[in-house]
Amino acid sequence: MGSLSLPELAAVFAAAAAVVWYAGIQLSDATDALSARLGLGEALGGLILLAVATNLPEIAITATAALSGSLGIAIGNILGGIAVQTVVLAAIDVIGLGGADPLMYRAASLTLVLEAAMVIAVLSVVIMGAQLPAGTVLRVEPASLIIVGVWVAGLWLVGRARRGLPWHESGVAPGAQPKPRGHSQQHAARRMGTGRAAAIFTLAAVATLAGGIALERSGEHIAGHIGMTGVVFGATILAAATALPELSSGLASVRLEDYQLAVSDIFGGNAFLPVLFLLANLLSGRAVLPQAMDTDIYLTALGILLTVIYIAGLIFRPRKQVLRMGLDSATVTVTYAAGIVGLIVVARG
């Protein structure tokens, strides 16, 4: 793609984003149907299937970047993707609910607080791993294995929490969504059989992976044309494009009044993204986390800060709204905007 002009690269990038958006919608529906029909809904297998499915663009970008040696884009997309996907909750709040009670008021439950804490735990290991010496054992970076271990342990805890908590109403706040979490998956299962869901899942996965590769290749050259560093581009424009499936699936869940599932999809995807450091490590043959720059650590801290704001929203459940979104979502939006300004300053320094 190096021979293409900037307008041509922009057209490729936009087309790839459109493919990721449409395929992401189909992938989300097929994943919900498969989870319901195979009985994976609230089980560990369902959590893993959903996490992988919603992050296929990031998987494709990480793999392509690692193989080409562009680890800056891979790291920036993973860590920047967490921040952007957290902001997707604000978009779902304002678009999906449109002035009704805020998203976190409707979704509030202790299980979601636990899922958000899992995101923070995984990101904490990322920061710790970035300070370790660059080295591998049998081509494997120890810190990336620890991240996978923390993620699996977190999945187990969330799986147990979803089966019930020793709290009043199992940790679900009064006035939250009346229907059980995950009921929207049954809606998808009624519309398609197992065979059709599997076929759509496969085709959408292939299209999403191809779109992700096109995004990474065109995005890398666009960043070069406009003089933007790989980490800033990966953390903003590229991460926003790859977050389109999460936005579409979240809006679909909100339309079916499954607010908890919409929030859970975001937190679950955010906790999974750092697992891709192991993939980048294996494909590149190098320890990835010790190569993290100041901008990468900055993005990790930003992701933690945004997650903490939503934890406060889940616990305090403010009903006050600003610009048709919850006070927590408005705070996240402003914090993210200020954070990106700070990221540019850090990148230039």
Secondary structure by P-SEA (a helix, b strand, c coil): cccccaaaaaaaaaaaaaaaaaaaaaaaaaaaaaaaaacccccaaaaaaaaaaaaaaaaaaaaaaaaacaaaaaaaaaaaaaaaaaaaaaaaaacccccccccccccccaaaaaaaaaaaaaaaaaaaaaaccccccccccaaaaaaaaaaaaaaaaaaaaaaccccccccccccccccccaaaaaaaaaaccaaaaaaaaaaaaaaaaaaaaaaaaaaaaaaaaacccaaaaaacaaaaaaaaaaaaaaaaaaaacaaaaaaaaaaaaaaacccaaaaaaaaacccccccccaaaaaaaaaaaaaaaaaaaaaacccccccccccaaaaaaaaaaaaaaaaaaaaaac
